[in-house]
């Protein structure tokens, strides 16, 4: 004959066996990925090479490397993202705790006296009962996961923690691209400052020449006024570009977690910008494992799928087991003796919902609707990612062609200025021709510097759109890309 304790133990074991045989909800399958067709604006065949984790090192700029490291270490948004990840991991720990039994110990001491005038006291001959009570024991409770409802809760929490991790990585990616973009904008203004300083020197020299010709009676006051205007305009342009540079310097300070007053970047030693590096471009289908926002979107979708299983679990029985064991005695010296022992096993409680006013059905419909919303959001993010890559690759192509044409314009403008000045010095042409040629040459030089800057910014945009060397966490790297449920 089985004892009561053995019967309860057998029932618990049977529940555990049933829990291992079936699980509510359906297992997650990743949404359908895009085809492996290449990007429209990618130059040449798709490359299997990947950007390094510290992708900004491809520019070979020590100052940029230092700024990136400072930003990733000290930026407040990075610290906030790290704390969100810790919160998600703590939530995962709470969910996993539900899979294990809960065990607690307790102890107590009390002194009590019953009334002698109650029915119980009268039955005892108008006597009261008084004395001390000491207790020491332990209690246990455990929910037997019959159909995997708790496992689905843990799966949802695990996916949410993974989404928080990719969110942190997305913050790092966005921050590093913002630092690189701001830095190259600043270096582009350094190039314009060098051009404007050269133009200012040229205009001062020209102004001296015009004044000398005016003093010699070879020119008129209108030419001297024009020379003065051009020199003043060059100085004004110089101050405007310096103002823009100061603003970018303040932005870099904020991105690196420093005070704007403390950031002072010296001008670049070279007056020209470096040539943009080549960015390896893979296939569109690889974006799912290269971009943290897409990986996080898949993790969110996985959590929503697990929540459907949790909602379905509410329709089925729930089995819980409780137990207590300990000692109780009026005398503290007697508490550890066998006669003071007390225990209880059970109840092995089985609950089954019968009528809840449609609450469980509504929760299930809500969970399914949230999954469909997450799926639609993921599809939108995937399309946005593809558009960002195509936009950035198109900018790289078009800016390179624009730079080639602008080089011809720059050479022609420089030649026109030399001719105009030589004709003016010989008295063959008016100073107005020199002024027009100066303006055209300066505009062409500045446009060339701006296009080179834009080419560098386009490479930053390509790197960011491709995920910039980000590697997916292990759980997402193994997700198959089969059709969605």
C-alpha positions in Angstrom: 0.0 0.0 0.0 1.2 3.4 -0.9 1.4 6.0 1.9 -0.2 9.4 1.5 3.2 11.0 1.1 4.2 8.5 -1.6 0.9 9.1 -3.4 1.6 12.9 -3.5 5.2 12.3 -4.6 4.0 10.0 -7.4 1.4 12.6 -8.5 4.1 15.3 -8.6 6.4 13.0 -10.7 3.6 12.3 -13.1 3.0 16.1 -13.4 6.7 16.6 -14.2 6.6 13.9 -16.8 3.5 15.4 -18.4 5.3 18.8 -18.4 8.1 17.4 -20.5 5.8 15.9 -23.1 3.9 18.9 -24.3 4.2 22.7 -24.3 1.5 25.4 -24.8 2.0 27.7 -27.8 4.1 27.1 -30.8 7.8 27.2 -31.1 9.2 30.4 -32.6 10.4 30.5 -36.2 12.1 33.6 -37.6 10.2 35.8 -40.1 10.9 35.3 -43.8 14.0 37.1 -44.9 14.7 39.1 -48.0 16.1 37.5 -51.2 19.8 37.3 -51.8 19.8 39.7 -54.7 22.5 42.3 -54.5 22.1 45.9 -53.7 21.2 48.1 -56.6 23.9 50.7 -56.1 26.6 48.5 -54.8 29.8 48.8 -56.9 31.0 45.4 -58.1 30.1 42.0 -56.7 29.0 41.5 -53.1 31.9 41.0 -50.6 32.0 38.5 -47.8 34.4 40.7 -45.9 33.1 42.4 -42.7 34.0 45.7 -41.1 35.9 45.4 -37.8 34.1 45.8 -34.5 35.9 49.2 -34.1 34.8 50.1 -37.6 36.0 53.8 -37.4 39.6 52.6 -37.5 39.3 52.1 -41.3 39.8 55.9 -41.6 43.3 55.7 -39.9 42.7 58.9 -37.9 44.1 58.8 -34.4 42.0 61.7 -33.2 38.8 60.0 -34.4 39.9 56.8 -32.6 40.4 58.7 -29.4 37.0 60.5 -29.6 35.2 57.2 -30.3 36.7 55.5 -27.3 35.8 58.4 -25.1 32.2 58.5 -26.4 31.6 54.8 -25.9 33.0 55.0 -22.4 31.6 58.3 -21.0 28.4 59.1 -23.0 25.3 59.1 -20.7 23.1 57.4 -23.2 25.5 54.4 -23.2 25.3 54.2 -19.5 21.5 54.4 -19.6 21.3 51.6 -22.2 23.6 49.5 -20.0 21.2 49.9 -17.1 18.2 48.9 -19.3 20.1 45.8 -20.1 20.7 45.0 -16.5 17.0 45.5 -15.8 16.1 43.1 -18.5 18.6 40.5 -17.2 17.1 40.9 -13.7 13.6 40.3 -15.1 14.9 37.2 -16.7 16.3 36.0 -13.4 12.8 36.6 -11.8 11.2 34.5 -14.6 13.7 31.7 -14.2 13.1 31.6 -10.5 9.5 30.4 -11.2 10.9 27.2 -12.6 12.4 26.2 -9.2 10.7 25.3 -5.9 10.4 28.1 -3.4 11.9 27.2 0.0 11.8 29.3 3.2 12.7 28.9 6.8 10.9 30.5 9.7 11.0 30.7 13.4 9.0 32.4 16.1 8.3 32.8 19.8 5.0 33.9 21.3 3.3 34.2 24.7 -0.5 33.7 24.9 -3.3 33.4 27.4 -6.9 32.3 26.7 -10.0 33.6 28.4 -11.4 31.6 31.3 -14.9 32.9 30.5 -15.3 31.6 27.0 -17.1 28.4 26.1 -13.7 26.7 25.9 -12.6 28.1 29.3 -16.0 27.1 30.9 -15.6 23.6 29.6 -12.2 23.5 31.3 -13.7 24.6 34.6 -13.3 28.3 34.2 -9.6 27.9 33.5 -7.4 29.7 31.1 -4.5 28.4 29.1 -1.3 30.4 29.1 2.3 29.8 28.2 5.1 30.3 25.7 5.2 28.8 22.2 8.4 28.3 20.3 8.5 27.2 16.6 11.1 26.5 14.0 10.5 25.1 10.6 10.7 25.3 6.8 8.1 25.5 4.0 8.2 24.7 0.4 6.0 25.5 -2.6 6.3 24.5 -6.2 4.2 25.0 -9.3 4.4 21.9 -11.5 4.8 23.3 -15.1 2.3 20.8 -16.6 2.1 22.2 -20.1 5.1 24.6 -20.3 3.4 27.8 -19.3 6.3 28.8 -17.0 8.8 27.8 -19.7 7.1 30.1 -22.1 7.4 32.9 -19.6 11.1 32.3 -19.3 11.4 32.2 -23.1 9.7 35.6 -23.3 11.9 37.1 -20.6 15.0 35.7 -22.3 14.0 37.2 -25.7 13.3 40.5 -24.0 16.8 40.5 -22.4 18.2 39.7 -25.8 16.3 42.7 -27.3 17.7 44.9 -24.5 21.2 43.8 -25.4 20.7 44.6 -29.1 19.2 47.9 -28.0 22.3 48.7 -26.2 24.4 47.7 -29.2 22.2 49.9 -31.4 22.9 52.9 -29.1 26.6 52.2 -29.4 26.4 52.0 -33.2 24.3 55.2 -33.4 26.7 57.0 -31.1 29.8 55.9 -32.9 28.3 57.0 -36.3 27.3 60.4 -34.8 30.9 60.9 -33.6 32.4 60.0 -37.0 29.8 62.2 -38.8 30.5 65.2 -36.6 34.2 64.7 -36.7 34.4 64.7 -40.5 32.1 67.7 -40.7 34.5 69.5 -38.5 37.5 68.4 -40.5 35.7 69.6 -43.7 35.3 73.0 -42.1 39.0 72.9 -41.3 39.7 72.5 -45.0 37.4 75.4 -45.8 39.1 77.5 -43.2 42.5 76.8 -44.9 40.9 77.7 -48.3 39.4 81.0 -46.9 42.7 81.9 -45.2 44.5 81.5 -48.5 41.7 83.5 -50.2 42.0 86.2 -47.6 45.8 86.5 -48.2 45.2 86.7 -51.9 42.6 89.4 -51.5 44.9 91.4 -49.2 47.6 91.1 -51.8 45.2 92.2 -54.5 43.9 95.1 -52.5 47.5 96.3 -52.1 48.0 96.0 -55.8 44.8 98.0 -56.6 45.8 100.7 -54.1 49.2 101.0 -55.7 47.7 101.3 -59.1 45.2 103.9 -57.8 48.1 105.9 -56.2 49.9 105.7 -59.5 46.8 107.0 -61.4 46.3 103.7 -63.2 43.0 102.8 -61.5 40.0 104.5 -59.9 38.4 104.6 -56.5 35.7 102.1 -57.6 38.3 99.4 -58.0 39.8 100.2 -54.5 36.3 99.9 -53.0 35.7 96.6 -54.8 39.0 95.3 -53.5 38.1 96.3 -50.0 34.7 94.7 -50.2 36.2 91.4 -51.4 38.7 91.4 -48.6 36.0 92.1 -46.0 33.7 89.4 -47.4 36.5 86.9 -47.1 37.0 87.9 -43.5 33.2 87.6 -42.8 33.1 84.1 -44.5 36.1 83.1 -42.3 34.3 84.1 -39.1 31.1 82.2 -40.2 32.9 79.0 -40.9 34.7 79.4 -37.5 31.3 79.7 -35.8 30.1 76.5 -37.5 33.3 74.8 -36.4 32.8 75.9 -32.8 29.2 74.4 -32.8 30.5 71.1 -34.1 33.2 71.1 -31.5 30.6 71.5 -28.8 28.6 68.6 -30.3 31.6 66.4 -30.1 32.2 67.3 -26.5 28.6 66.3 -25.7 28.8 63.1 -27.6 32.0 62.1 -25.7 30.5 62.9 -22.3 32.6 66.0 -21.7 31.8 69.7 -21.0 31.6 71.8 -24.2 33.9 74.3 -22.6 36.6 71.6 -22.2 36.7 70.5 -25.8 39.3 72.2 -28.0 40.3 70.3 -31.0 43.3 71.8 -32.9 42.9 72.3 -36.6 44.0 69.4 -38.8 47.7 69.5 -39.8 46.8 68.8 -43.4 44.7 71.2 -45.3 43.2 68.5 -47.4 40.8 65.7 -46.4 41.7 62.0 -46.8 40.2 59.9 -49.5 37.1 57.9 -48.3 37.8 54.2 -47.6 36.1 51.4 -49.4 33.3 49.7 -47.4 32.7 46.0 -48.0 29.0 45.4 -48.9 27.4 42.0 -48.4 24.0 40.8 -49.5 20.6 42.2 -48.4 19.8 38.9 -46.6 22.9 39.4 -44.3 21.4 42.5 -42.8 19.4 40.4 -40.3 22.6 39.3 -38.6 24.5 42.6 -39.1 22.2 45.2 -37.8 21.3 45.3 -34.0 17.9 46.9 -34.6 16.8 44.1 -36.9 18.1 41.5 -34.5 16.3 43.2 -31.6 13.2 43.2 -33.7 13.4 39.5 -34.1 13.9 39.1 -30.4 10.9 41.2 -29.7 8.9 39.0 -32.1 10.1 35.9 -30.3 9.0 37.3 -27.0 5.5 38.1 -28.4 5.3 34.5 -29.7 6.1 33.1 -26.3 3.5 35.3 -24.7 0.9 33.6 -26.8 1.9 30.3 -25.2 1.6 31.9 -21.7 -1.9 33.1 -22.6 -2.9 29.7 -23.9 -1.6 28.1 -20.7 -4.3 29.9 -18.7 -6.9 27.6 -20.3 -5.4 24.5 -18.8 -5.1 23.1 -15.3 -2.4 24.5 -12.9 -0.8 22.1 -10.4 0.9 23.3 -7.3 2.5 21.4 -4.3 3.2 22.8 -0.8 4.8 21.3 2.2 5.9 22.3 5.8 8.3 20.7 8.2 9.4 21.9 11.6 9.3 21.8 15.4 7.0 23.5 18.0 7.1 23.4 21.8 6.1 25.3 24.9 9.6 24.9 26.2 12.6 26.0 24.3 14.6 23.1 25.7 12.1 20.6 24.3 11.9 22.0 20.7 14.5 19.8 19.2 13.0 16.5 20.5 11.0 14.1 18.4 7.8 14.8 20.1 8.0 18.5 19.0 8.2 17.5 15.4 5.4 18.6 13.0 5.0 18.5 9.2 2.5 18.6 6.4 2.8 17.5 2.8 0.2 19.0 0.4 -2.1 19.9 -0.7 -1.3 18.9 -4.2 -3.7 21.5 -5.6 -5.1 21.2 -9.1 -7.1 24.2 -10.4 -8.9 24.4 -13.7 -10.6 27.5 -15.0 -14.3 27.0 -15.7 -15.8 30.5 -16.1 -13.9 33.7 -16.1 -16.2 36.0 -18.1 -14.0 35.7 -21.3 -10.9 37.1 -19.6 -8.5 34.3 -20.8 -9.9 34.4 -24.3 -9.4 38.2 -24.4 -5.8 37.8 -23.1 -5.1 35.2 -25.8 -6.5 37.5 -28.5 -4.4 40.4 -27.1 -1.2 38.3 -27.2 -1.9 37.2 -30.8 -2.6 40.8 -31.9 0.7 42.0 -30.3 2.5 39.3 -32.2 1.0 40.4 -35.5 1.9 44.0 -34.6 5.5 43.0 -33.8 5.7 41.1 -37.1 4.4 44.1 -39.1 6.9 46.4 -37.3 9.7 44.0 -38.1 8.8 44.0 -41.8 8.8 47.8 -41.7 12.2 47.9 -40.0 13.6 45.5 -42.6 12.4 47.7 -45.5 13.8 50.8 -43.8 17.1 49.1 -43.4 17.3 48.2 -47.1 16.4 51.7 -48.0 19.1 53.2 -45.8 21.7 51.0 -47.4 20.6 51.9 -50.9 20.5 55.6 -50.1 24.0 55.5 -48.6 25.4 53.5 -51.5 23.8 55.9 -54.0 25.3 58.8 -52.2 28.8 57.2 -52.4 28.4 56.7 -56.1 27.0 60.1 -57.0 29.4 62.1 -54.8 32.3 60.3 -56.4 31.1 61.3 -59.9 30.3 64.8 -58.6 33.8 65.2 -57.3 35.3 64.2 -60.6 33.3 66.9 -62.4 34.0 69.5 -59.7 37.7 68.9 -60.1 37.4 70.2 -63.7 35.4 73.2 -62.6 38.0 74.0 -59.9 40.9 73.8 -62.4 39.1 76.0 -64.9 38.2 78.6 -62.2 41.8 78.8 -61.0 43.0 79.3 -64.5 40.4 82.0 -65.2 41.6 83.9 -62.1 45.2 83.8 -63.2 44.3 85.1 -66.7 42.0 87.8 -65.3 44.6 89.1 -62.9 47.4 89.1 -65.6 45.1 91.0 -68.0 44.3 93.5 -65.2 47.9 94.1 -64.4 48.6 94.8 -68.1 45.7 97.2 -68.2 43.8 95.1 -70.7 40.9 94.2 -68.5 38.9 95.8 -65.6 39.1 94.9 -62.0 35.5 93.6 -62.2 36.8 90.6 -64.2 39.3 89.9 -61.5 36.6 90.1 -58.8 34.3 87.6 -60.7 37.2 85.2 -61.3 38.2 85.4 -57.6 34.7 84.6 -56.5 34.4 81.7 -59.0 37.7 80.2 -57.9 36.9 80.5 -54.2 33.4 78.9 -54.7 34.9 76.0 -56.7 37.6 75.4 -54.0 35.0 75.4 -51.2 32.6 73.2 -53.2 35.4 70.6 -53.8 36.1 70.5 -50.1 32.4 70.1 -49.3 32.0 67.3 -51.8 35.0 65.4 -50.3 33.4 65.9 -46.9 30.1 64.6 -48.1 31.9 61.5 -49.6 33.4 60.8 -46.1 29.9 61.2 -44.5 28.5 58.9 -47.1 30.9 56.1 -46.1 29.9 56.6 -42.5 26.3 56.3 -43.5 27.1 53.1 -45.4 28.9 51.6 -42.4 26.1 52.4 -40.1 23.4 51.1 -42.5 25.3 47.8 -42.8 25.6 47.4 -39.0 29.2 48.6 -38.8 30.9 45.4 -37.8 28.2 44.4 -35.3 28.0 40.7 -34.5 24.7 39.1 -33.5 24.5 37.4 -30.1 24.7 33.6 -30.2 21.0 32.9 -29.7 20.0 35.0 -32.7 22.9 33.8 -34.8 21.4 30.3 -34.8 17.8 31.3 -35.6 16.8 29.8 -39.0 15.3 32.1 -41.6 12.3 30.1 -42.6 8.9 31.4 -43.4 7.0 33.1 -40.6 4.2 31.3 -38.8 
